[in-house]
Structures are given as structure tokens and as C-alpha cells.
């Protein structure tokens, strides 16, 4: 959904995500423990997500999509595939996902066949991509468009400000946080090298 269209709310996400995560996990033959090891998300949290009792963060959604080898929009059961015949993806056709944590992700281009995604994240002051560092396959390249972002990778904290670029190996536990006092906007290119076209 685009800026002018309807957006996925936390209630909609938790309402449909649980069944979807459970179905995909069983289809893949994964135990909760395996998914936890692949993502860094606790078994207790995974269980709550599957039962629809938790509104997961953007970071958690990203890690789960990668672990299952699916696009984030597939995890959310999106029914709006991009027009493969156009070189322009219109703003109104870009999916916007809002998580309970106050972080919004606008997926501008998602090309699983080539293994990359272009997205813009918006972090309200004091919000983070997830509660604890998570990991998944691939690489991430980011640009801080406005504001500042605390980037924690492998237990080390880096601060990126407007105009600063970020690069990291996504297999290292990582977390992004806006220390405030203003909203932060970032542009991300995620490159996956996992099988099945999952996210990086």
C-alpha cells in the first residue's frame, strides 16, 4: 500500500501474521528452536507471534522472512505483486508496514529473483528496529536521510547522522535505534544470499 492508500496496522499484522508464520514454519519443517537459532528471536516470542499475541517489530518481521526464504510482503500475505513490465514502481503501489514499535518500513522495490530490496525506514524518537539485536543472511547498505541512528552491531554501538552511510554483514546480530529528539529517515538496500530469494 502506498502513502495515499491503506496501510498495514499493528492489529492487522498480528491478526494474520500468526497463522501465516505457523503455516510457513510447518511447511518448511522447522522447529521453533531452529527458527530461534536462525533469527535470534526467542522461542517464547515466536510462540506469542504464532498465536497472534504479539505485534512484532520490523526487525523481527525481516528476520523471520529471511529465515523462511520469503519476501516480507509474502509473510504478511500481501496480494499486490509489483508490475514486472514497468521500470517504475509507483508510490501508491509501494507497501508500507507499520509495527507496534513506532517504526515504519516502505518497501519501494523488492526483487527476490535478484535477491535485493530497496526500502525506506522511519523511526520515531526513542524507537528501535527490534528490542534485541537480530541476525539474518545477507548484507545491508543504508543512508541516513535525516536525523540520527544508533547502529549496534556485535555489541558495538555506532552513531550515524544525516548524510552518513552504513554497511554491515546482516549475519552479525544488529539493531537500529533513533536516540531522538526528532524522527529519523533512512534508505536501505538489503542484499540476500540465502536460498529461495529471502531478505538480506
C-alpha positions as CSV (number, residue, x, y, z in Angstrom):
1,X,0.0,0.0,0.0
2,X,1.3,3.5,-0.8
3,X,1.3,6.7,1.1
4,X,-2.2,7.6,-0.1
5,X,-3.6,4.1,0.2
6,X,-4.5,1.9,3.2
7,X,-1.6,0.7,5.4
8,X,-0.9,-2.4,7.4
9,X,-1.7,-1.6,11.1
10,X,-0.2,-3.5,14.1
11,X,-3.6,-5.1,14.7
12,X,-3.9,-6.3,11.1
13,X,-0.3,-7.6,11.2
14,X,-0.7,-9.6,14.4
15,X,-4.2,-10.9,13.3
16,X,-3.0,-12.5,10.1
17,X,0.7,-13.0,10.8
18,X,0.4,-15.7,13.4
19,X,-1.4,-18.2,11.2
20,X,1.0,-17.4,8.3
21,X,4.1,-17.8,10.4
22,X,2.9,-21.1,11.8
23,X,1.9,-22.4,8.4
24,X,5.2,-21.5,6.7
25,X,7.2,-22.9,9.6
26,X,5.4,-26.2,9.4
27,X,5.6,-26.2,5.6
28,X,9.4,-25.8,5.9
29,X,9.6,-28.4,8.6
30,X,11.3,-26.1,11.2
31,X,11.0,-26.5,14.9
32,X,10.6,-23.3,17.0
33,X,14.2,-23.8,18.2
34,X,15.6,-23.8,14.7
35,X,13.8,-20.6,13.8
36,X,15.1,-19.0,17.0
37,X,18.6,-20.0,16.2
38,X,18.3,-18.6,12.7
39,X,17.0,-15.2,13.8
40,X,17.8,-14.5,17.4
41,X,14.1,-14.2,18.3
42,X,13.3,-16.1,21.5
43,X,11.2,-19.3,21.4
44,X,8.7,-17.6,23.8
45,X,8.3,-14.6,21.4
46,X,7.9,-16.8,18.4
47,X,5.2,-18.7,20.1
48,X,3.4,-15.5,21.0
49,X,3.7,-14.3,17.4
50,X,2.2,-17.6,16.1
51,X,-0.7,-17.3,18.5
52,X,-1.4,-13.7,17.4
53,X,-0.5,-12.4,20.9
54,X,2.4,-10.2,19.8
55,X,2.9,-7.3,17.4
56,X,6.4,-8.0,16.0
57,X,8.9,-5.3,15.2
58,X,10.1,-4.5,11.7
59,X,13.4,-6.2,12.6
60,X,11.6,-9.4,13.7
61,X,9.5,-9.5,10.5
62,X,12.6,-9.0,8.4
63,X,14.5,-11.8,10.2
64,X,11.5,-14.2,10.0
65,X,11.1,-13.6,6.3
66,X,14.7,-14.3,5.7
67,X,14.7,-17.5,7.9
68,X,11.7,-18.8,5.8
69,X,13.1,-17.7,2.5
70,X,10.2,-15.5,1.6
71,X,9.6,-11.8,1.0
72,X,8.3,-9.7,3.9
73,X,5.1,-9.0,1.9
74,X,4.6,-12.7,1.5
75,X,4.9,-13.2,5.2
76,X,2.2,-10.6,5.6
77,X,0.1,-12.3,2.9
78,X,0.2,-9.4,0.5
79,X,-1.8,-9.8,-2.6
80,X,-0.3,-6.9,-4.6
81,X,2.7,-8.2,-6.6
82,X,4.6,-5.4,-8.4
83,X,4.1,-4.9,-12.1
84,X,7.0,-6.7,-13.7
85,X,6.5,-4.9,-17.0
86,X,7.2,-1.4,-15.7
87,X,10.6,0.0,-14.7
88,X,8.8,2.5,-12.4
89,X,7.1,1.3,-9.2
90,X,4.6,4.0,-8.3
91,X,4.4,5.3,-4.8
92,X,0.8,4.1,-4.4
93,X,1.9,0.6,-5.2
94,X,4.7,0.5,-2.5
95,X,3.8,-1.4,0.6
96,X,4.1,0.4,3.9
97,X,4.3,-1.7,7.0
98,X,3.8,-0.2,10.5
99,X,4.9,-2.2,13.5
100,X,3.9,-1.7,17.1
101,X,7.3,-0.3,17.9
102,X,6.8,3.0,16.1
103,X,9.0,2.1,13.1
104,X,7.6,2.3,9.6
105,X,9.0,0.5,6.6
106,X,8.1,1.5,3.0
107,X,9.2,-1.3,0.6
108,X,9.9,0.6,-2.7
109,X,11.4,-2.3,-4.7
110,X,11.5,-6.0,-3.8
111,X,13.2,-8.3,-6.3
112,X,13.5,-11.8,-4.8
113,X,14.8,-13.3,-8.1
114,X,17.8,-11.0,-7.9
115,X,18.0,-11.0,-4.1
116,X,17.6,-7.4,-3.2
117,X,15.2,-4.9,-1.6
118,X,15.1,-1.1,-1.6
119,X,13.2,0.3,1.4
120,X,12.8,3.5,3.5
121,X,12.6,3.2,7.2
122,X,11.2,5.9,9.5
123,X,12.0,5.7,13.2
124,X,10.1,7.9,15.7
125,X,12.2,9.3,18.6
126,X,13.2,6.6,21.1
127,X,12.1,3.7,18.8
128,X,14.2,0.8,17.5
129,X,14.1,-1.8,14.8
130,X,13.7,-4.5,17.5
131,X,14.1,-4.9,21.2
132,X,17.3,-7.0,21.0
133,X,19.8,-7.5,18.2
134,X,18.7,-10.0,15.5
135,X,20.5,-11.6,12.6
136,X,19.7,-13.0,9.1
137,X,21.6,-13.7,5.9
138,X,22.9,-11.1,3.5
139,X,24.3,-7.5,3.6
140,X,22.7,-4.1,4.3
141,X,23.7,-0.7,3.0
142,X,22.0,2.3,4.5
143,X,21.9,6.1,4.2
144,X,20.6,8.4,6.9
145,X,18.4,10.9,5.1
146,X,17.5,12.9,8.2
147,X,18.1,12.6,11.9
148,X,20.5,10.2,13.5
149,X,20.6,6.4,14.1
150,X,22.4,4.3,16.6
151,X,23.6,1.2,14.9
152,X,24.5,-1.7,17.2
153,X,26.5,-4.5,15.6
154,X,28.1,-7.3,17.5
155,X,27.6,-5.4,20.8
156,X,29.4,-2.3,19.5
157,X,27.4,1.0,19.1
158,X,28.0,3.4,16.2
159,X,26.1,6.7,15.6
160,X,25.2,7.7,12.1
161,X,24.0,11.2,11.3
162,X,22.3,12.9,8.3
163,X,24.3,12.0,5.2
164,X,26.3,9.2,6.8
165,X,26.3,5.8,5.1
166,X,26.1,2.4,6.8
167,X,27.3,-1.0,5.7
168,X,27.1,-4.3,7.6
169,X,27.0,-8.0,7.4
170,X,23.5,-9.0,8.3
171,X,24.6,-12.3,9.8
172,X,26.0,-10.3,12.8
173,X,23.5,-9.5,15.5
174,X,22.3,-5.9,14.8
175,X,19.8,-3.3,16.0
176,X,18.9,0.2,14.8
177,X,17.6,2.9,17.3
178,X,16.7,6.5,17.0
179,X,18.0,8.2,20.1
180,X,15.9,11.3,19.3
181,X,14.8,14.0,19.7
182,X,13.5,14.1,16.1
183,X,12.2,11.4,13.7
184,X,14.9,9.6,11.6
185,X,14.5,8.6,8.0
186,X,16.9,6.1,6.4
187,X,17.2,4.4,3.0
188,X,18.2,0.8,2.8
189,X,19.4,-1.7,0.2
190,X,19.2,-5.3,1.5
191,X,21.1,-7.9,-0.5
192,X,20.2,-11.5,0.2
193,X,22.4,-14.5,-0.5
194,X,20.0,-17.0,1.1
195,X,18.2,-19.7,-0.9
196,X,14.6,-19.0,-2.0
197,X,15.0,-15.3,-2.5
198,X,14.6,-14.3,1.1
199,X,15.6,-11.0,2.5
200,X,19.1,-9.9,3.4
